[in-house]
């Protein structure tokens, strides 16, 4: 089967394209494309070269098996341009690690859902782009004024994020018992500050950088010169999720080891959350005698063993030894390792849980369960932001009263519905959830970029439409209500810390699901009703509601 490419659009002032996660998407737009659809599979390794209106499929055999830095150097030389922007996979994507990511320009990552493995399955090493066009927007002066407002106010709005990046509140989260420790089993980690963003800033940071046109500038860059932790700054630095997943959740508090682990994940193109949580799963199996040294090729996988963690990341990236089983993710690995290990697998729909604990934030747990992409913390709610007062950012959404973080009744479900629907809009607009735009400003951005005089109501419907289509996709592929669940680890108390007496009642949780399904127009089995699809003007999708 041949690999073919489609979906070209002229450079017009039509639907705009912003990007969270680097410059690659912006370059694609400058080349004249809103999106690229890749169908089929190449028989040999290739990369796609989009040079304005010229598109070529080029031989990538010489870089198949190479890590990101080496392959990017080759592609820049082969395209004869240092300006070429590259979205590529490392050996993890090539070897179809189920949580392989796509790395954009060395250190911006499409991390979740195994998109790197999709590229690998097509023998597609990279998509390289150079665009020399200009992206027109409908109302450039208005857009520039809004951008200036954000530049002026960013430090007030998100001071810590702007100064340190994510991970500046590790100690606060630990004091609440919610920092994931040793595979989400514990809540006490006195060394939390050792792996915080502040510690990075004081010790190994060589600066902060940004994604395209974003003044928040929250991305850390770290450099370590000493062996064995030597870290090349071209790979950026760890976010909060990485500090938790490859740090406290594996019992590790050496910031240099965590940064090295982050770098290895970038080199191999592995999602740091799923990598960390799959390794913490293996560590708990090992400590309980369910994974033996004979199975790990002699690697001591006890919690806190940083050398072993780094070794296992490489084994996953190469699918060697136990790494081949762990490359399947914790859900499938548990099936191979035996039923007794299943309770250590902390995932939803096969996607490992991020570093936010639903035993603290119940609405977020509901969000993990009903998300079309499994445990996702982005198109979700942070209950803590709405428990004391309602932030100005969501003014206009009809959310007026705070709701306690532990609440799981109708008020919380309504709050979750409105906030998560609004946050899901970022997936449609390609905006970053960290940029602190108010509802009215986000509406204005869409208007200024596209010329569409829209409203928050219409944009909520855009988001709902996308969310329902993702649900229908899942139903067609065999997903059902029984998969909208939390792993047992997150329903039960931690063994120590402030959440050691906190559990989530399964009946309360199922009741919250019932309320949510009714509120959003799904039936008791979690299937969108024909009336709901009519309301969203996607009734054509009803035919896909037949499961395979
Ligand atoms: S706020 Fe988002 S878009 Fe801006 S630099 Fe940080 S991650 Fe990138």
Boltz pocket constraint, residues with backbone or C-beta under 6 A from the ligand:
constraints:
  - pocket:
      binder: B
      contacts: [[A, 19], [A, 20], [A, 21], [A, 22], [A, 209], [A, 210], [A, 211], [A, 212], [A, 214], [A, 215], [A, 216], [A, 217], [A, 218], [A, 219], [A, 432], [A, 433], [A, 434], [A, 435]]
      max_distance: 6.0
